[in-house]
Amino acid sequence: MISAPENPCTTPSVSDQDVDLRDRRILIVDDDPLVVRMIQHHLSKAGFHNFVTCHRSLTAMDLIHSSEPDIAIVDVMMPGISGLELLDDIRCDPDYRRLPVLIITSSQHESVKVEALEQGATDFIQKPLKAVELLPRVRNALLIKQQHDEVTAYSKQLENEVAARTAALAQAREEVIHVLACASEYRDHETGNHVIRVGRFAGLIASELGFDPKRVALIEQAAILHDAGKIGIADSVLLKPGKLTEQEFALMKQHCEFGEKILSAEPNVRGKKQQQAQEPALPRSPILELAAIIAMTHHERWDGGGYPKGLAGEAIPIEGRITAVADVFDALSSGRCYKDPFPMEQCLQIMTDERGKHFDPMVLDAFLTRIDEAKEIVVSLSDEIEPFQI
């Protein structure tokens, strides 16, 4: 049974403060065209005008996806699938879980309402339809939807701002890492591209070994700092053009320990004791933690003949083994102020000869598998060596 239209003077309307609700899209699903027209009639008099109607419940979900309504008014008793079955389909769709759904029912049984509520119905509209009940329920449901949309939009805005801030911090961190790495390399007559190449080579190897992308990126950044300890080596040793004496080489080898100490240093702005008493210790940067390990171990050899600790085999952290391959390849394949780059065939032959001696066979094989990409890095990040004016 459908009620007669109310007197226009008593028909409720959308208030001025809710005027933007009038443009919201309203989906009406009912197999009775007369009911659909009556709902449109009542809502149109209140200022709503954006309607999508459906007389076949089987096609309602397709219509929801194509029209993207802001609210759905659904009859319970329909052929094909019932209104409650349609409600269940809507709530199972992640894109429309929060779509307001008003259920039209002529049933007086509480069980129908309870079932609808359990499935996520927003509200009920009792037949016979009355404009004084229909409009407030539609309006309230749309206001809730509007508030949810505003919260969602604000959350998305915050996510975008956080993402932008995170990206800016990541870029600043990378710039600081490059500056610190280049500070030591420039003292050794090298250019900043050397440390970047070593990082890229290390990333290739880590990727080929199956590390997850986040770990690959971490290793690539940390490997850039492998020679940070050179900043603590005296110029008389670091810049010596000829072969180092045993004593000088012993001093040079200290750059591994210097690097580990530099990269492991804790900030002490207000005094360590005061900071420990007043604030919890801040977590260490994962990049600096890993960079300290690499700085200490990238000159260790698989056969135990490296330095500074003479570690062998898997006792050497995998990141140190990776960086050892990357560092030696770059030293061989790139030019220095005191040498020209070796031909690529010679570089690869030297490294292959050191398989199982200097290099972990698994790590070297992973690098050789990606050698074509490594060659591209050599070309794209090549150096133009110019003597420093000391």
Solvent accessible surface area in square Angstrom, and as a share of the most:
residue,aa,sasa,rsa
1,M,188,0.84
2,I,43,0.22
3,S,24,0.16
4,A,79,0.61
5,P,73,0.46
6,E,40,0.18
7,N,89,0.46
8,P,101,0.63
9,C,124,0.75
10,T,89,0.52
11,T,22,0.13
12,P,38,0.24
13,S,74,0.48
14,V,3,0.02
15,S,46,0.30
16,D,124,0.65
17,Q,145,0.65
18,D,10,0.05
19,V,74,0.43
20,D,68,0.35
21,L,0,0.00
22,R,68,0.25
23,D,89,0.46
24,R,44,0.16
25,R,80,0.29
26,I,0,0.00
27,L,0,0.00
28,I,0,0.00
29,V,0,0.00
30,D,1,0.00
31,D,58,0.30
32,D,57,0.29
33,P,60,0.38
34,L,87,0.43
35,V,4,0.02
36,V,3,0.02
37,R,144,0.53
38,M,26,0.12
39,I,0,0.00
40,Q,51,0.23
41,H,69,0.31
42,H,7,0.03
43,L,0,0.00
44,S,55,0.35
45,K,72,0.31
46,A,3,0.03
47,G,28,0.27
48,F,3,0.01
49,H,116,0.52
50,N,40,0.21
51,F,39,0.16
52,V,27,0.15
53,T,52,0.30
54,C,9,0.05
55,H,82,0.36
56,R,145,0.53
57,S,3,0.02
58,L,107,0.53
59,T,52,0.30
60,A,0,0.00
61,M,34,0.15
62,D,101,0.52
63,L,46,0.23
64,I,0,0.00
65,H,88,0.39
66,S,88,0.57
67,S,18,0.12
68,E,113,0.51
69,P,6,0.04
70,D,26,0.14
71,I,0,0.00
72,A,0,0.00
73,I,0,0.00
74,V,1,0.00
75,D,8,0.04
76,V,12,0.07
77,M,149,0.67
78,M,18,0.08
79,P,95,0.60
80,G,58,0.56
81,I,37,0.19
82,S,32,0.21
83,G,0,0.00
84,L,20,0.10
85,E,91,0.41
86,L,0,0.00
87,L,0,0.00
88,D,65,0.34
89,D,62,0.32
90,I,0,0.00
91,R,45,0.16
92,C,89,0.53
93,D,21,0.11
94,P,97,0.61
95,D,114,0.59
96,Y,26,0.10
97,R,140,0.51
98,R,169,0.62
99,L,4,0.02
100,P,6,0.04
101,V,0,0.00
102,L,0,0.00
103,I,0,0.00
104,I,0,0.00
105,T,4,0.03
106,S,75,0.48
107,S,31,0.20
108,Q,137,0.61
109,H,129,0.58
110,E,116,0.52
111,S,78,0.50
112,V,32,0.18
113,K,56,0.24
114,V,77,0.44
115,E,80,0.36
116,A,0,0.00
117,L,101,0.50
118,E,141,0.63
119,Q,48,0.21
120,G,29,0.28
121,A,10,0.08
122,T,54,0.31
123,D,39,0.20
124,F,27,0.11
125,I,2,0.01
126,Q,45,0.20
127,K,37,0.16
128,P,52,0.33
129,L,0,0.00
130,K,91,0.39
131,A,2,0.02
132,V,79,0.45
133,E,65,0.29
134,L,0,0.00
135,L,8,0.04
136,P,53,0.33
137,R,82,0.30
138,V,0,0.00
139,R,61,0.22
140,N,74,0.38
141,A,3,0.02
142,L,0,0.00
143,L,36,0.18
144,I,108,0.55
145,K,32,0.14
146,Q,27,0.12
147,Q,106,0.47
148,H,59,0.26
149,D,50,0.26
150,E,103,0.46
151,V,96,0.55
152,T,70,0.40
153,A,62,0.48
154,Y,128,0.49
155,S,47,0.30
156,K,113,0.48
157,Q,94,0.42
158,L,74,0.37
159,E,102,0.46
160,N,85,0.43
161,E,89,0.40
162,V,95,0.55
163,A,61,0.47
164,A,65,0.50
165,R,152,0.55
166,T,77,0.45
167,A,63,0.49
168,A,50,0.39
169,L,97,0.48
170,A,30,0.23
171,Q,110,0.49
172,A,46,0.36
173,R,111,0.41
174,E,62,0.28
175,E,93,0.42
176,V,100,0.58
177,I,8,0.04
178,H,53,0.24
179,V,106,0.61
180,L,55,0.27
181,A,1,0.01
182,C,22,0.13
183,A,41,0.32
184,S,1,0.01
185,E,0,0.00
186,Y,101,0.38
187,R,68,0.25
188,D,27,0.14
189,H,45,0.20
190,E,13,0.06
191,T,31,0.18
192,G,9,0.09
193,N,44,0.23
194,H,5,0.02
195,V,1,0.00
196,I,39,0.20
197,R,3,0.01
198,V,0,0.00
199,G,0,0.00
200,R,99,0.36
201,F,0,0.00
202,A,0,0.00
203,G,5,0.04
204,L,20,0.10
205,I,0,0.00
206,A,0,0.00
207,S,49,0.31
208,E,65,0.29
209,L,47,0.23
210,G,62,0.60
211,F,56,0.23
212,D,83,0.43
213,P,114,0.72
214,K,174,0.74
215,R,78,0.29
216,V,22,0.13
217,A,56,0.44
218,L,33,0.17
219,I,0,0.00
220,E,42,0.19
221,Q,23,0.10
222,A,0,0.00
223,A,0,0.00
224,I,5,0.02
225,L,0,0.00
226,H,1,0.00
227,D,7,0.03
228,A,2,0.02
229,G,0,0.00
230,K,20,0.08
231,I,77,0.39
232,G,43,0.42
233,I,7,0.04
234,A,61,0.47
235,D,75,0.39
236,S,87,0.56
237,V,8,0.04
238,L,10,0.05
239,L,49,0.24
240,K,70,0.30
241,P,130,0.82
242,G,45,0.43
243,K,189,0.80
244,L,41,0.20
245,T,71,0.41
246,E,160,0.72
247,Q,140,0.62
248,E,38,0.17
249,F,88,0.37
250,A,51,0.39
251,L,76,0.38
252,M,30,0.13
253,K,61,0.26
254,Q,69,0.31
255,H,5,0.02
256,C,0,0.00
257,E,66,0.30
258,F,61,0.25
259,G,0,0.00
260,E,51,0.23
261,K,135,0.57
262,I,68,0.34
263,L,4,0.02
264,S,44,0.28
265,A,62,0.48
266,E,111,0.50
267,P,86,0.54
268,N,89,0.46
269,V,137,0.79
270,R,107,0.39
271,G,28,0.27
272,K,104,0.44
273,K,175,0.74
274,Q,82,0.36
275,Q,37,0.17
276,Q,119,0.53
277,A,88,0.68
278,Q,113,0.50
279,E,73,0.33
280,P,116,0.73
281,A,94,0.73
282,L,128,0.64
283,P,122,0.77
284,R,69,0.25
285,S,40,0.26
286,P,83,0.52
287,I,7,0.03
288,L,55,0.27
289,E,85,0.38
290,L,8,0.04
291,A,0,0.00
292,A,7,0.05
293,I,73,0.37
294,I,0,0.00
295,A,0,0.00
296,M,26,0.12
297,T,8,0.05
298,H,2,0.01
299,H,48,0.21
300,E,3,0.01
301,R,59,0.22
302,W,61,0.21
303,D,77,0.40
304,G,23,0.22
305,G,57,0.55
306,G,14,0.14
307,Y,38,0.14
308,P,43,0.27
309,K,133,0.56
310,G,35,0.34
311,L,48,0.24
312,A,46,0.36
313,G,15,0.15
314,E,141,0.63
315,A,67,0.52
316,I,2,0.01
317,P,43,0.27
318,I,37,0.19
319,E,14,0.06
320,G,0,0.00
321,R,27,0.10
322,I,0,0.00
323,T,0,0.00
324,A,4,0.03
325,V,0,0.00
326,A,0,0.00
327,D,16,0.09
328,V,36,0.21
329,F,0,0.00
330,D,0,0.00
331,A,43,0.33
332,L,22,0.11
333,S,8,0.05
334,S,11,0.07
335,G,15,0.15
336,R,17,0.06
337,C,56,0.33
338,Y,148,0.56
339,K,50,0.21
340,D,114,0.59
341,P,71,0.44
342,F,70,0.29
343,P,82,0.51
344,M,43,0.19
345,E,134,0.60
346,Q,82,0.36
347,C,0,0.00
348,L,41,0.20
349,Q,101,0.45
350,I,59,0.30
351,M,0,0.00
352,T,62,0.36
353,D,75,0.39
354,E,46,0.20
355,R,111,0.41
356,G,31,0.30
357,K,107,0.45
358,H,34,0.15
359,F,3,0.01
360,D,6,0.03
361,P,31,0.19
362,M,104,0.47
363,V,0,0.00
364,L,0,0.00
365,D,56,0.29
366,A,7,0.06
367,F,0,0.00
368,L,51,0.25
369,T,93,0.54
370,R,50,0.18
371,I,25,0.13
372,D,97,0.50
373,E,67,0.30
374,A,0,0.00
375,K,74,0.31
376,E,116,0.52
377,I,20,0.10
378,V,26,0.15
379,V,115,0.66
380,S,83,0.53
381,L,31,0.16
382,S,70,0.45
383,D,33,0.17
384,E,152,0.68
385,I,57,0.29
386,E,125,0.56
387,P,105,0.66
388,F,78,0.33
389,Q,171,0.76
390,I,165,0.84
